[in-house]
Amino acid sequence: MISPTLSTENIPLVLQLSPAIAMTDEQFFALCQLNRDYRLERNAKGELIVMPPTGSETGNRNFKLIQQLANRTDEDGSGIGFDSSTGFKLPNGADRSPDAAWMTLKKWNSLTEDQKIRFAPICPDFIVEIRSPSDQLQSLQDKLQEYIDNGVKLGWLIDRKNRQVHIYRPQTTVKCLENPTTLSGDPILPGFRLKMDKIW
C-alpha cells in the first residue's frame, strides 16, 4: 500500500540496457520523440532513466523560473535559454534534461543546424534543477555535480521542501543558501536576479 503522505508519481525508473541493447544517439532521440509524455535521460553508463511528468505545483514553479529566465535572456540578448523538455549530450556521454538551461550565443552558434535540431552535443553554461517532493536530494546533488564536471559554469539546485538553494560552480565548494529572497546569476548571467517568492 502506498502511503497517502508520500507520492511516488515522480520517482524515476532506471533501466539497464547494456549489453542486451546498444542504443545509438539517433535511436535514443527517436525513442524520446515517440514518448513525449516522459522525460527520458541516459546516464554516463548508458542506463535509461524514465521520469514521469512532474506534479502540477512543481510544474508551476518551473514555469515561473522559465518566465524569469526568458525575460532576462530576451532583454540581454547575449545567450539562449531552454526549458525542461530540452536534452543535451554531455561530454561524458550522458543525455540530460535540466529544468532550465542557458548558454551563450557564441556557444550555440558553434553547432551545426542538425546538432541544434537533436540533443545538442554541448554543455550549457548555466542550469537549474528544482526538487520535486518525491525527488531524492542526493541523486539531484550527484546530477548537479555531473553538470559541473562536464562544463557547466553555474548550477542551482532549488530544494523547495527545505527552502534551500545549493550553488554549484567549478572548483568551488558547494554553497547552501537558507531561504534566499533572490539568487544572483553573476558573473555568468550578469544582472540576472531570480525572485524566489515566485518559486517557493
N, C-alpha and C positions, 0 to 999 in steps of 0.2 A: 504494500500500500504506500502511495506517495503522500508524504506529509503535506498538509494544506499550507504550512508556513514556508515550505521550500519548493520553489518551482524548478523543474528540471527541463523546461522548454528550451533553454538556451545552451544546455551542456553540449559541447561539440562531440561528434562521433569521429574517432580516428581509425582509419582502415589501412592496414599494411598491405601494399600491393606487390612489392618486390620480394622474391624473384618471380612470383607467378605472373605478374603483369608488368611490362615495361612500357610506360605511357610517355609518349613524346610531348613536347611543348604544344604542338599543334593539336594533338588528341586531347590534352588537358583543357586547352582553350575551347575546343568543340564541346567537351563534356560540360563545361561551365555554361556555355550558351544554351545547352539543352535543359539545364537545371537552374533557371534564373531565380527560382524561389529560395535557393540556398546560396550561402556564401561558401564557396569551396576554396580551400587553400591546400598547398603542399608544403611540408616542411623540408628541411635540407636532406632528410633521409629518404624522401620520396613518398612518405606516408600521406594519404589523402585525409584532409580534415573537413568534415561536413558540419556546417554551422547553420542551424535554422534561423529564420528571421528573428530579430530582437523583439522584446515586448514593446508595447505602444509607448510607454513612458520613456524608455531608453531611446527609442526611435525619435521621439520629440526632442529630447536633449541633443541628440546628434544633429537633428535638423537645425536647431538653434546655433550649434557650433559651426556647421557648414555655412549658415547665413552670415555670421560674423566674419568668417574667414573669406568668403566670397566677396563681401563688401570691401574688405581691405585689399584683396587681390585686384579687384576692378579699379579701385582708387589709385593704387600704386603702379600697376602695370608692369612690374619687373618679373613677375612669375605667373605660374598657372596652378590652379587648385583642383583637387579631386575629391569625390565623395567615397562612401564606403563600398560602393559597387566596383571600384577600380582595383584591378590586380597589377602587381609589379613583380617582375622576375628579378630577384636579388642575386648578387654575385655568388652567394653560397649555393645557389640552385633552388632555393625556396621560392614559392609563389605566395605572396602575401597581399592582404587587402586591409589596410588600416582604416579606421573610421573616418579619418580626414588626412589629406596629404597636400603638400605644396613643394614645388621645385622652381628654380629659376628658369626663365625663358631660354637662356643660353643652353642650359642642360636639355630642356625639352626639344629645342630646335636641332640638337645634335643627333636626334633619332631620325630614322627613315620613316616614310609615311606608313609602311607596312608594320613597323615596330610600334607606331602610335596606335594603330587600329587594334592590335592584340595586347597582351600583357607586356607593357614596356619593359625591356631588359635594362632597367636603370633603377637606382635607389633614390627616393625623394630626399630633399634637404630637410624637410620638416614633416613629422607625422603626429597624430593624436589617436589614442585609444581610450574609449570610455568604458569603464567596467559595468557590465550588466549585473543585476542582483545574483545571478547564478554563476557568474564567472569566477574561476579560481584566481586569486590575486597573483600567486606565484607563476602561473602559466602566462599571465599578461606581462609580468616583470621580465620573464625569460624572453618573451616576444619583443619587448622594448629593447632589451639588450642586444638581441639579434639585429634589430634595425640599426642600432648604433654601430655594431661590429661590421655592418655592411655598407656604411657610408652616410647614414642619417646624421645631420649636424645638431638637431634639436628634436627631442621627443617628449611628449606629455602623456602620462598615464593618469587619467582622471578617475579617481575612486569615489564615486558619489556616495556609496554606502558609508564610508568613514569621513567624507568631506575632506579628502586629502588629494594632493596632486604630486606625483613623483616626476621630477625633472631629470631627463637624461641628456647628457652631452658627451662627446668623445673625450676619452682620457680624463674624465672628471667623476668624482664620487656622486652617486645619485643623491639628489636633494629632495626632501619631502616637505611640502608646504601644508600647513594646517589651516583649512578653511579660508583660503585666499579669496579676496574680492575681485582681483584681476590677475591675469597672467601676462607676462611680457614676452613678446617674440624676439626681442633684441638679442643679438645683432643679426640673426638670420632673417627675421622679418621685421625690419626697423619700423618702430611706431605702432606695431600691432599690439593691441590690448584686448584680451578676451575677457568679457564681462561675465563673471562666474554666477551672478544672480540668475542668469538665464539658463545656466547649466545644472546647478544644484537641484 
